[in-house]
Amino acid sequence: MAIYLFVTHSDNFSLLFDFTVLGIFLFLAPSGIRDIYERRRTKAIESRIPDFLRDVAEASKFGSNLADSIIAASDGQYGMLSVEIKKMAAQIRWGVSVDEVLEEFVKRNKSPFTEKLVLTVIEANRSGGNTSEVLNLIAVNSREAQVLTKEKYSQLSSYIIIIVIAYAVFLLTVLVLDIQFFPQMTKQIVSGTSASSFTFLNLSTIPLIKEILTGVAIVQGVGSGLMSGVLGEGRYQSGLLYAAILASIGYILIVLLGGV
């Protein structure tokens, strides 16, 4: 992309935008892809934790302590969580305390949901009482919390479409100005027939205004992408890839169609 843009226009502002957009893409896109992968893994693990706690609670009904119940439940199938469960079971067999095993699990799988849930399990284990009943209650409540959170962001995700449409409308406005308005004004200025209401426009200010609009398009592309992540996942990191894509596509369209 950068090579093509470099050879198609060579003024200072355009070169600055070329390398700025390239830098934005190279900086945000890899981070965004990595975040998407890690977030999918985290979600896959979080979605199965209530099932695992339910099975641990079932094992606890026969009088087993939490450590033995985790080992008993480690033979279950929990998707991506299974690897973590087997690792915890192995650590417990090696003599590591169950509290330390659960804390290590949280460190390996950092997320507010997992941390809050596991710390609740640790506190419940330390306080004693009916472990099975407490774990069942935690499993049910965590599942309900996941459903509510999913519904919340499903409703907010519809606003992502509005953000993308708003950015597309802005790009269309910039392109109309570049393709139709500014060339016509340039002709009128050269011929000396420019309208009085546009006396602030001259042969030097028109290119400057076009560069400003291009810069605004890049910034808005990044901002729109980050906002999409906030609305879709509640985290701006989830919008890094969208920010890179929107800013790059917007700039390429302006260069190819608008002739910046």
C-alpha positions as a printed NumPy array, in Angstrom:
array([[  0.   ,   0.   ,   0.   ],
       [  2.715,   2.472,   1.017],
       [  4.763,   1.843,  -2.15 ],
       [  1.767,   2.458,  -4.42 ],
       [  0.788,   5.645,  -2.61 ],
       [  4.412,   6.809,  -2.589],
       [  4.75 ,   6.679,  -6.361],
       [  1.315,   8.167,  -7.098],
       [  1.839,  11.417,  -5.216],
       [  4.976,  12.931,  -3.734],
       [  4.208,  16.222,  -1.959],
       [  5.273,  16.51 ,   1.677],
       [  1.819,  16.294,   3.223],
       [  0.892,  13.261,   1.169],
       [  4.102,  11.476,   2.118],
       [  3.443,  12.296,   5.755],
       [ -0.042,  10.811,   5.5  ],
       [  1.31 ,   7.76 ,   3.658],
       [  3.72 ,   6.86 ,   6.408],
       [  1.279,   7.867,   9.151],
       [ -1.4  ,   5.509,   7.85 ],
       [  1.171,   2.767,   7.266],
       [  2.44 ,   3.235,  10.817],
       [ -1.108,   3.132,  12.187],
       [ -1.824,  -0.083,  10.313],
       [  1.429,  -1.806,  11.289],
       [  1.024,  -0.749,  14.932],
       [ -2.682,  -1.418,  15.44 ],
       [ -3.408,  -4.385,  13.163],
       [ -1.04 ,  -6.941,  14.775],
       [ -2.135,  -5.851,  18.253],
       [ -5.771,  -6.087,  17.196],
       [ -5.348,  -9.572,  15.726],
       [ -3.555, -10.756,  18.851],
       [ -6.257,  -9.268,  21.061],
       [ -9.016, -10.971,  19.049],
       [ -7.277, -14.334,  19.445],
       [ -6.701, -13.863,  23.178],
       [-10.231, -12.581,  23.723],
       [-11.755, -15.571,  21.931],
       [ -9.664, -17.895,  24.078],
       [-10.707, -16.039,  27.235],
       [-14.378, -16.196,  26.26 ],
       [-14.11 , -19.917,  25.491],
       [-12.622, -20.541,  28.935],
       [-15.08 , -18.262,  30.741],
       [-18.069, -19.927,  29.088],
       [-17.12 , -23.327,  30.507],
       [-16.166, -22.308,  34.051],
       [-19.783, -22.577,  35.335],
       [-19.973, -26.132,  33.925],
       [-16.725, -27.033,  35.66 ],
       [-17.89 , -25.576,  38.983],
       [-21.128, -27.524,  38.681],
       [-19.179, -30.766,  38.227],
       [-16.895, -29.912,  41.154],
       [-19.993, -29.277,  43.251],
       [-21.357, -32.688,  42.251],
       [-18.098, -34.355,  43.298],
       [-18.187, -32.473,  46.613],
       [-21.554, -34.01 ,  47.488],
       [-19.777, -37.266,  48.367],
       [-17.705, -35.592,  51.052],
       [-14.638, -34.776,  48.985],
       [-12.737, -31.574,  49.702],
       [-12.223, -28.966,  46.98 ],
       [ -8.829, -30.332,  45.91 ],
       [-10.117, -33.877,  45.442],
       [-13.25 , -32.608,  43.709],
       [-11.144, -30.675,  41.165],
       [ -9.149, -33.836,  40.447],
       [-12.37 , -35.838,  40.058],
       [-13.842, -33.253,  37.664],
       [-10.652, -32.966,  35.603],
       [-11.725, -35.92 ,  33.435],
       [-14.65 , -33.9  ,  32.047],
       [-14.721, -32.206,  28.659],
       [-14.63 , -28.398,  28.919],
       [-13.237, -27.309,  25.58 ],
       [-10.248, -24.987,  25.901],
       [-10.719, -24.978,  29.672],
       [ -9.852, -28.694,  29.833],
       [ -6.124, -27.986,  29.42 ],
       [ -6.207, -25.599,  32.377],
       [ -8.222, -28.022,  34.523],
       [ -5.803, -30.884,  33.883],
       [ -2.925, -28.575,  34.732],
       [ -4.583, -27.651,  38.051],
       [ -5.262, -31.32 ,  38.822],
       [ -1.624, -32.18 ,  38.142],
       [ -0.4  , -29.389,  40.435],
       [ -2.689, -30.587,  43.221],
       [ -1.329, -34.136,  42.842],
       [  2.175, -32.714,  43.176],
       [  1.215, -31.281,  46.555],
       [  0.484, -27.64 ,  45.653],
       [ -2.286, -26.129,  47.813],
       [ -5.651, -25.655,  46.109],
       [ -5.641, -21.919,  46.865],
       [ -2.269, -21.487,  45.156],
       [ -3.415, -23.586,  42.202],
       [ -6.511, -21.422,  41.716],
       [ -4.49 , -18.209,  42.057],
       [ -2.06 , -19.432,  39.396],
       [ -5.029, -20.197,  37.162],
       [ -6.195, -16.587,  37.493],
       [ -2.718, -15.298,  36.626],
       [ -2.649, -17.416,  33.462],
       [ -6.152, -16.374,  32.433],
       [ -6.514, -12.743,  33.385],
       [-10.031, -11.394,  33.082],
       [-12.308,  -9.593,  35.565],
       [-14.917, -12.36 ,  35.318],
       [-12.474, -15.205,  35.974],
       [-10.664, -13.358,  38.76 ],
       [-13.87 , -12.469,  40.602],
       [-15.28 , -15.978,  40.231],
       [-12.158, -17.851,  41.34 ],
       [-11.527, -15.532,  44.298],
       [-15.101, -16.204,  45.416],
       [-14.397, -19.951,  45.244],
       [-11.202, -19.504,  47.282],
       [-13.017, -17.539,  49.974],
       [-15.83 , -20.098,  50.07 ],
       [-13.299, -22.901,  50.496],
       [-11.509, -21.083,  53.31 ],
       [-14.729, -20.336,  55.169],
       [-15.772, -24.013,  55.18 ],
       [-19.435, -25.029,  55.307],
       [-21.345, -26.838,  52.598],
       [-18.889, -26.587,  49.704],
       [-21.163, -28.326,  47.246],
       [-24.063, -25.962,  47.823],
       [-21.848, -22.877,  47.641],
       [-20.201, -24.017,  44.389],
       [-23.592, -24.751,  42.853],
       [-24.769, -21.269,  43.775],
       [-21.616, -19.693,  42.308],
       [-22.046, -21.703,  39.095],
       [-25.679, -20.628,  38.672],
       [-24.958, -16.956,  39.418],
       [-21.96 , -16.869,  37.076],
       [-24.003, -18.372,  34.238],
       [-26.731, -15.772,  34.742],
       [-24.119, -13.003,  34.794],
       [-22.707, -14.25 ,  31.484],
       [-26.153, -14.263,  29.887],
       [-26.875, -10.717,  31.075],
       [-23.504,  -9.451,  29.851],
       [-24.014, -11.084,  26.443],
       [-27.459,  -9.499,  26.105],
       [-26.074,  -6.112,  27.097],
       [-23.358,  -6.051,  24.434],
       [-25.688,  -7.592,  21.841],
       [-27.906,  -4.544,  22.227],
       [-24.977,  -2.128,  22.121],
       [-23.441,  -3.819,  19.068],
       [-26.195,  -2.38 ,  16.873],
       [-24.611,   1.03 ,  17.42 ],
       [-21.452,  -0.226,  15.708],
       [-23.36 ,  -0.152,  12.412],
       [-24.302,   3.473,  13.085],
       [-20.644,   4.353,  13.721],
       [-19.529,   2.722,  10.458],
       [-22.328,   4.433,   8.504],
       [-21.413,   7.799,  10.022],
       [-17.799,   7.314,   8.981],
       [-18.882,   6.281,   5.47 ],
       [-21.029,   9.413,   5.176],
       [-18.082,  11.562,   6.249],
       [-15.846,   9.889,   3.663],
       [-18.485,  10.436,   0.984],
       [-18.661,  14.127,   1.906],
       [-14.876,  14.463,   1.667],
       [-14.853,  12.703,  -1.708],
       [-17.626,  14.937,  -3.083],
       [-15.654,  17.997,  -2.017],
       [-12.451,  16.638,  -3.565],
       [-14.015,  15.442,  -6.812],
       [-16.582,  18.16 ,  -7.524],
       [-16.458,  21.197,  -5.262],
       [-12.738,  21.992,  -5.012],
       [-11.992,  21.538,  -8.757],
       [-14.898,  23.844,  -9.646],
       [-13.739,  26.453,  -7.154],
       [-10.197,  26.225,  -8.51 ],
       [-11.493,  26.907, -12.036],
       [-13.517,  29.902, -10.824],
       [-10.558,  31.313,  -8.921],
       [ -8.302,  30.957, -11.951],
       [-10.914,  32.589, -14.201],
       [-11.619,  35.303, -11.615],
       [-15.312,  34.405, -11.227],
       [-15.296,  32.894,  -7.721],
       [-18.418,  33.6  ,  -5.66 ],
       [-18.139,  36.22 ,  -2.926],
       [-19.257,  33.764,  -0.268],
       [-16.116,  31.722,  -0.929],
       [-13.607,  34.566,  -1.01 ],
       [-11.592,  32.816,   1.713],
       [-10.704,  30.153,  -0.868],
       [ -7.694,  30.65 ,  -3.073],
       [ -5.166,  28.513,  -4.894],
       [ -3.102,  28.053,  -1.702],
       [ -5.906,  27.408,   0.811],
       [ -7.756,  24.739,  -1.214],
       [ -4.9  ,  22.178,  -1.007],
       [ -4.532,  22.978,   2.708],
       [ -8.229,  22.354,   3.347],
       [ -8.002,  19.067,   1.441],
       [ -5.057,  17.977,   3.579],
       [ -6.932,  18.916,   6.762],
       [ -9.961,  16.887,   5.694],
       [ -7.698,  13.938,   4.899],
       [ -6.115,  14.133,   8.344],
       [ -9.534,  14.331,   9.976],
       [-10.636,  11.256,   8.016],
       [ -7.666,   9.283,   9.328],
       [ -8.288,  10.381,  12.912],
       [-12.003,   9.66 ,  12.659],
       [-11.284,   6.22 ,  11.22 ],
       [ -9.12 ,   5.366,  14.222],
       [-11.658,   6.824,  16.652],
       [-14.573,   5.017,  15.029],
       [-12.712,   1.712,  15.203],
       [-11.856,   2.128,  18.882],
       [-15.44 ,   3.126,  19.686],
       [-16.645,  -0.001,  17.907],
       [-14.522,  -2.063,  20.269],
       [-15.921,  -0.278,  23.326],
       [-19.518,  -0.829,  22.226],
       [-18.996,  -4.384,  21.039],
       [-16.837,  -5.754,  23.853],
       [-16.571,  -3.002,  26.441],
       [-12.844,  -2.656,  25.669],
       [-11.1  ,  -0.255,  23.295],
       [ -8.485,  -2.958,  22.636],
       [-11.153,  -4.965,  20.819],
       [-11.388,  -2.154,  18.258],
       [ -7.692,  -1.91 ,  17.366],
       [ -8.032,  -3.991,  14.207],
       [-11.189,  -2.121,  13.156],
       [ -9.388,   1.194,  13.728],
       [ -6.507,   0.118,  11.483],
       [ -8.88 ,  -1.095,   8.756],
       [-11.193,   1.942,   8.767],
       [ -8.348,   4.472,   8.763],
       [ -6.503,   2.636,   5.974],
       [ -9.555,   2.096,   3.767],
       [-10.688,   5.683,   4.252],
       [ -7.298,   7.08 ,   3.29 ],
       [ -6.904,   4.79 ,   0.267],
       [-10.34 ,   5.799,  -1.034],
       [ -9.507,   9.483,  -0.628],
       [ -6.202,   9.018,  -2.474],
       [ -7.571,   6.893,  -5.297],
       [-10.88 ,   8.698,  -5.842],
       [-10.221,  12.147,  -4.439],
       [ -6.753,  12.584,  -5.819],
       [ -5.162,  13.847,  -2.585]])
